[in-house]
Amino acid sequence: MTEKEKMLRRMLYDANYDEELLAERMRAKDLCYTFNQLRPSEAAEKERILRSLLGKTGASFSILPPFWCDYGYNIEIGDHFFANHNCVILDANKVVFGDNVFIAPNCGFYTAGHPIDAGLRNQGLEYAYPITVGHDVWIGAGVQVMPGVTIGSNVVIGGGSVVVHDIPDNVVAVGNPCRPVRPITAADAALYGAGGI
């Protein structure tokens, strides 16, 4: 079994010396570097690079530089996806975002982790568990999402949260560790009036 196959099967794998994974990460880093150097007005070239980097993209999306990922092909984004500056996605396994996901600045999504046991960790071994984010999700500034987490649909994650457990649908969740603090209700829409702000 190759190291890449181990990586995608949630097994311990060696990412440091495997030539296939090193080459794939280099390709992704080069594309991210080029994307990050483009002028704000070069929107068409930015979109072209992201569509060639990411595994799946929706009809419309926006990612503001700088943006970094490990492989790119494990990232899937839905329609109307927006990620603000300084988004980092360590996509050694799948990271899937639904439609209408808004990500504030300085957020990270990390499928990769290292063994707690120092002996295994010092061998350069790591694991990668997928992350899933549902539809209609707003993730506040500075949120960090850890390996294996699923965030439901119609969710708001408060700024600065560290998400280490699954979050159900239809809640506001915040904290370290992040946890639901209240449901999202019709009163939240009424707060801004029937016509919005």
NUDRENBA-396511 format. One line per field, with one value per residue: residue in three letters; y negated, x, z negated of N, C-alpha, C in turn; residue number from 1. Coordinates in steps of 0.001 Angstrom, whole numbers, plus 500000, padded with zeros to 6 digits. Layout:
residues N
r	(ALA,...) $
nnorth	(Y,...) $
neast	(X,...) $
nup	(Z,...) $
canorth	(Y,...) $
caeast	(X,...) $
caup	(Z,...) $
cnorth	(Y,...) $
ceast	(X,...) $
cup	(Z,...) $
k	(NUM,...) $
This chain:
residues 197
r	(MET,THR,GLU,LYS,GLU,LYS,MET,LEU,ARG,ARG,MET,LEU,TYR,ASP,ALA,ASN,TYR,ASP,GLU,GLU,LEU,LEU,ALA,GLU,ARG,MET,ARG,ALA,LYS,ASP,LEU,CYS,TYR,THR,PHE,ASN,GLN,LEU,ARG,PRO,SER,GLU,ALA,ALA,GLU,LYS,GLU,ARG,ILE,LEU,ARG,SER,LEU,LEU,GLY,LYS,THR,GLY,ALA,SER,PHE,SER,ILE,LEU,PRO,PRO,PHE,TRP,CYS,ASP,TYR,GLY,TYR,ASN,ILE,GLU,ILE,GLY,ASP,HIS,PHE,PHE,ALA,ASN,HIS,ASN,CYS,VAL,ILE,LEU,ASP,ALA,ASN,LYS,VAL,VAL,PHE,GLY,ASP,ASN,VAL,PHE,ILE,ALA,PRO,ASN,CYS,GLY,PHE,TYR,THR,ALA,GLY,HIS,PRO,ILE,ASP,ALA,GLY,LEU,ARG,ASN,GLN,GLY,LEU,GLU,TYR,ALA,TYR,PRO,ILE,THR,VAL,GLY,HIS,ASP,VAL,TRP,ILE,GLY,ALA,GLY,VAL,GLN,VAL,MET,PRO,GLY,VAL,THR,ILE,GLY,SER,ASN,VAL,VAL,ILE,GLY,GLY,GLY,SER,VAL,VAL,VAL,HIS,ASP,ILE,PRO,ASP,ASN,VAL,VAL,ALA,VAL,GLY,ASN,PRO,CYS,ARG,PRO,VAL,ARG,PRO,ILE,THR,ALA,ALA,ASP,ALA,ALA,LEU,TYR,GLY,ALA,GLY,GLY,ILE) $
nnorth	(501182,497777,494704,492592,493913,494952,492520,491493,493417,493045,494012,494326,492637,491819,488716,487238,488252,489520,489743,489306,487923,485710,484474,483844,482055,480016,479118,478054,476055,474392,473491,472167,470169,468707,467854,466244,464114,462632,459643,457838,457161,459175,461166,463221,464884,465696,467228,469260,470546,471495,473227,475163,476098,476941,479733,479804,477331,474912,473142,470413,468636,467257,466665,465048,463882,464102,467607,470951,474409,477996,480084,479638,481101,482545,480814,479657,477341,475737,473967,470379,469925,468399,467332,465490,463482,465210,467969,471321,474591,477746,480326,483244,485226,485494,482325,480912,478496,477160,475428,471829,471070,469080,467824,466260,464044,465518,468281,471842,475155,478350,481406,483045,484665,485586,488479,488991,490447,490155,491630,492710,490306,489066,490564,489365,489889,489386,488728,488458,487136,486696,483533,482041,479560,478204,476769,473231,471918,469904,469037,467667,465177,466333,468987,472389,475529,478890,482226,484634,483498,482754,480188,479074,478010,474651,473146,471124,470397,469059,466421,467144,469702,473141,475979,479096,481167,482667,480495,479858,479342,476070,474271,471813,471851,471786,471205,472762,475839,475710,475422,475943,473127,471998,472403,471571,469484,468353,465843,464774,464038,462111,460153,458312,457218,457591,456962,457164,455591) $
neast	(500851,500562,501957,500246,497798,497487,497247,494790,493121,492927,494965,498089,500752,503662,504527,506750,508913,507969,507961,505864,503876,505387,505870,503262,502496,504343,503517,500977,501750,503252,501232,499573,501369,501715,499049,498766,500434,499240,497730,494970,493145,493360,491323,490278,492483,493093,490813,491118,493467,492637,490567,492043,493552,491897,489841,487087,484836,482276,479741,480082,482493,484740,487982,490130,493461,496204,496182,496523,497191,497651,497438,495248,493597,491968,490062,486780,484438,481277,478588,478649,480693,482826,485954,487827,490842,493951,493318,493861,494139,494765,494806,495137,493341,489884,488268,485296,483050,479789,477124,476930,478793,480534,483629,485510,488415,491700,491322,491549,491649,492201,493059,495116,497076,499195,500617,500000,501804,505209,507284,506197,505477,507964,509006,508090,505526,502082,498500,495337,492182,488934,487187,484026,481793,478616,475777,475059,476644,478376,481550,483345,485965,489313,488802,489530,489517,489551,490986,488720,486230,482748,480707,477468,474598,473314,474643,476394,479649,481287,483732,487197,486889,487715,487273,486659,484909,482004,479471,476049,473238,471716,472518,474109,477449,480243,483493,486262,486805,484794,481281,477711,475688,473207,470043,469455,466897,463651,463505,466035,466145,464136,465300,466601,464552,461944,462830,465536,468699) $
nup	(500000,500825,499465,499914,500288,497700,496321,497290,496322,493657,492072,490247,491798,493789,494559,495053,496548,498775,502195,504055,502559,501733,504227,505005,502987,503489,506018,505307,503473,505147,506901,505054,504232,506634,507037,504733,505328,507291,508628,507134,509153,511039,511511,513175,513728,511144,510557,512489,511604,509069,509804,511098,509028,506853,505839,506417,507471,506934,508847,508412,506555,504079,503010,500928,501126,498710,499437,498469,499033,498700,500648,502355,504227,502556,501620,501646,502725,502416,504146,504136,502262,499878,498786,496589,496099,495368,495100,494277,495357,494501,496305,496246,496167,497213,497450,497269,498290,498085,499886,499893,497854,495624,494719,492323,491810,491183,490601,490037,491314,490510,491493,490894,488399,485611,483963,480473,479040,478508,479704,482092,483287,483619,485643,487842,488597,489444,489327,491079,490993,492351,492935,492755,493812,493633,495436,495752,493744,491435,490540,488027,487446,487048,486392,485712,487097,486330,487043,488468,487902,488218,489273,489042,491084,491590,489519,487189,486335,483693,483544,482995,482036,481271,482932,482053,481839,483380,484711,484451,486764,487276,485160,483029,482251,480059,478603,476748,475871,478876,478658,478953,478208,478448,480191,483682,484663,485926,484887,485234,487935,487907,486422,488053,489476,491934,494498,494403,493550) $
canorth	(500000,496566,493748,491829,494757,494942,491183,491360,494437,492649,494791,493612,492633,490982,487647,486473,488804,490176,488890,488937,486882,484513,483830,483277,480865,478966,478561,477226,474859,473499,472857,471204,469041,467902,467230,465212,462985,461904,458385,458002,457009,460331,462109,464384,465771,466297,468290,470348,471282,472211,474347,476221,476566,477581,480940,479505,475966,474565,472210,469119,468685,466254,466905,463918,464255,465359,468883,472061,475762,478998,480850,478996,482010,483058,479740,479467,476198,475605,472674,469179,470100,467238,467429,464244,463580,466091,469275,472439,475886,478876,481289,484588,485987,484659,481191,480648,477377,477073,474160,470648,471095,467860,468031,464992,464115,466244,469573,473016,476450,479228,482843,483744,484645,486436,489345,488516,491180,489464,492521,492707,488938,488782,491268,488561,490393,488570,489276,487435,487456,485697,482461,481720,478373,478233,475608,472042,471859,468750,469358,466387,464945,467036,470320,473517,476765,479987,483423,485508,482770,482414,479044,479217,476922,473519,473039,470023,470700,467788,466116,467640,471042,474304,476980,480429,482125,482369,479466,480216,478326,475033,473727,470966,472583,470942,471575,473676,476386,475152,476183,475176,472300,471750,472698,470487,469500,467317,464534,464256,463343,460948,459146,457310,456792,458451,456631,457154,454371) $
caeast	(500000,501372,501728,499039,496649,497364,496775,493373,492372,492976,495995,499353,501526,504860,504395,507995,509901,507326,508178,504577,503251,506234,505630,501909,502507,505090,502625,499968,502399,503582,499999,499181,502299,501351,497761,498950,501198,498478,497076,493529,492381,493555,490328,490121,493628,492921,489807,491704,494391,491894,489838,493011,494116,490925,489230,485751,484416,480926,479600,480641,483224,485790,488969,491044,494825,496864,495512,497477,496706,498696,497294,494255,492631,491058,489167,485579,483648,479991,478253,478643,481684,483703,486969,488559,492303,494689,492698,494790,493462,495681,493871,495655,492130,488835,487653,484138,482205,478530,476790,476728,479688,481322,484729,486144,489886,492573,490741,492291,490964,493357,492767,496338,497481,500343,500357,500345,503011,506391,508058,505582,505546,509345,509272,507528,504216,500907,497223,494488,490765,488215,486380,482850,481031,477341,475312,474603,477475,479265,482626,483905,487411,490237,488324,490396,488730,490491,490725,487580,485050,481645,479890,476186,474086,472691,475424,477335,480730,481786,485144,488165,486555,488499,486229,487254,483808,480965,478491,474802,472566,470817,472944,475276,478408,481403,484316,487395,486348,483560,480074,476488,475226,471778,469547,469116,465440,463043,463788,467291,465817,463327,466174,466963,463367,461550,463563,466975,469230) $
caup	(500000,500886,498377,500266,499970,496238,495944,497619,495567,492233,491396,490093,493032,493797,495552,495155,497472,499890,503375,504645,501742,501814,505520,505010,502133,504179,507038,504642,502905,506256,507353,504019,504299,507804,506708,503710,505859,508307,508245,506896,510396,511926,511014,514057,513522,509818,510664,513265,510736,508034,510410,511402,507759,505971,506371,506935,507177,507336,509965,508030,505289,503927,501964,500909,500721,499016,499224,498535,498794,498885,501887,503201,504846,501537,501192,502455,502265,503084,504741,503279,501193,499680,497736,496438,496076,494452,494904,494431,495362,494596,496883,496464,496426,497796,496774,498123,497880,498809,500518,499043,496695,495480,493784,491969,491891,490241,490210,490457,491368,490430,491448,490481,486999,485296,482815,479134,478657,479041,480551,483427,483819,484012,486896,488928,488986,489167,489784,491681,490899,493154,492349,493561,493403,494348,496188,495018,492537,491271,489614,487609,487558,486179,486011,486067,487168,486160,487853,488243,487449,489107,488875,489725,491914,490894,488289,487009,485399,483186,483742,482028,481555,481668,483136,481897,481855,484353,484368,485136,487570,486747,483870,482837,481417,479780,477455,476840,477144,479414,478333,479213,477092,478609,481542,484597,484771,486764,484275,485782,489176,487564,485806,489055,490202,493044,495714,494147,492933) $
cnorth	(498754,495658,492911,492629,494831,493617,491068,492364,494210,493505,493899,493738,491685,489958,486971,486961,489500,489261,488437,487796,485598,483754,483178,482035,479713,478314,477615,475946,473872,472773,471830,469969,468127,467162,466056,463985,462146,460617,458635,457931,458224,461483,463369,465372,466435,467460,469492,471212,472103,473394,475489,476839,477419,478764,480708,478094,475764,473554,470851,469239,467576,466645,465764,464362,463557,466564,469976,473382,476729,479692,480215,479946,482627,482027,479631,478319,476108,474236,471570,469354,468845,467517,466145,464531,464597,467377,470347,473735,476970,480092,482624,485587,485007,483518,480719,479545,477382,475727,473059,470733,469830,468084,466704,465144,465028,467546,470720,474271,477504,480683,483609,483597,485615,487279,488684,489189,490566,490348,492572,491334,488625,489558,490500,489028,489397,489302,488132,487906,486353,484688,482181,480523,478341,476972,474462,471890,470604,469121,468067,466359,465788,468410,471374,474796,477944,481239,484164,484836,482630,481258,479107,478023,475880,473339,471763,470459,469369,467651,466653,469043,472080,475478,478366,481537,481713,481330,479778,479057,477263,474494,472647,471717,471726,471567,472470,474627,475804,476052,475330,474386,471932,472150,471420,470593,468405,465927,463934,463531,462070,459815,458005,456825,457665,458199,456669,455821,453184) $
ceast	(500897,501076,500489,497786,496420,496764,495268,492497,492457,493944,497206,500159,502700,504741,505725,508940,509291,507355,506867,503923,504066,505977,504255,501820,503251,504243,501610,500582,502779,502342,499506,500072,501939,500049,497948,499699,500408,497881,495590,492699,492469,492613,490219,491261,493553,491938,490372,492625,493627,491128,490787,493594,493129,490254,487877,485396,482990,480931,480205,481308,484248,486677,489968,492428,495237,496023,496562,496760,497845,498633,496303,493196,491664,490043,488006,484773,482368,479806,478286,479532,482540,484660,487774,490061,492810,493952,493757,493990,494517,494850,494522,494517,491075,488441,486542,483299,480939,478352,476645,477514,480536,482371,485431,487673,490507,491977,491580,491452,492044,492924,493931,496591,498633,500033,500746,501627,504236,507203,507519,505710,506943,509789,508739,506161,503119,499665,496416,493044,489972,487439,485230,482137,479775,477052,474973,475318,478325,480272,483365,485426,488200,489790,489296,489572,489693,490083,489455,486284,484028,480875,478608,475825,473371,473321,476251,478353,481344,483291,486019,487915,487560,487529,486881,486202,482806,479990,477214,474261,471901,471204,474000,476180,479655,482225,485484,487311,485000,482380,478850,476069,473759,471344,469424,467623,464957,463301,465087,467059,465047,464150,466484,465763,463134,462369,465068,467400,468967) $
cup	(500000,499696,498660,499962,498470,495763,496139,496881,494058,491427,491142,491381,492889,494917,495847,496249,498679,501120,504012,503871,501754,503114,505567,504133,502805,505259,506397,504084,503999,506773,506344,504069,505468,507565,505757,504218,506866,507747,507995,508170,511320,511535,511875,513871,512156,509885,511416,512397,509701,508608,510779,510130,506969,506653,506987,506525,507652,508470,509646,506668,505274,502758,502035,500451,499434,498631,499371,498309,499061,500243,502857,503706,503845,501060,502173,501875,503092,503703,503684,502043,501106,498533,497730,496293,495039,494107,495190,494345,495551,495003,497219,496619,496911,496857,497699,497502,498726,499489,499471,497735,496730,494393,493570,492018,490833,489721,490754,490360,491523,490371,490848,488986,486790,484066,481497,478654,479322,479981,481977,484084,484337,485247,488100,489396,488634,489644,490377,491668,491598,492316,493306,492950,494262,495127,495233,493676,492575,490189,489301,487642,486561,485729,486526,485986,487250,486944,487443,487880,488580,488496,489706,490583,491055,489507,488332,485961,484979,483331,482619,481528,482050,481714,483131,481896,482925,483800,485129,485985,486687,485372,484052,481878,481244,478663,477808,475648,477559,479069,478654,477987,477209,480015,482375,484863,485713,486198,484796,487091,488884,486973,486762,489843,491416,494291,495525,493559,493813) $
k	(1,2,3,4,5,6,7,8,9,10,11,12,13,14,15,16,17,18,19,20,21,22,23,24,25,26,27,28,29,30,31,32,33,34,35,36,37,38,39,40,41,42,43,44,45,46,47,48,49,50,51,52,53,54,55,56,57,58,59,60,61,62,63,64,65,66,67,68,69,70,71,72,73,74,75,76,77,78,79,80,81,82,83,84,85,86,87,88,89,90,91,92,93,94,95,96,97,98,99,100,101,102,103,104,105,106,107,108,109,110,111,112,113,114,115,116,117,118,119,120,121,122,123,124,125,126,127,128,129,130,131,132,133,134,135,136,137,138,139,140,141,142,143,144,145,146,147,148,149,150,151,152,153,154,155,156,157,158,159,160,161,162,163,164,165,166,167,168,169,170,171,172,173,174,175,176,177,178,179,180,181,182,183,184,185,186,187,188,189,190,191,192,193,194,195,196,197) $
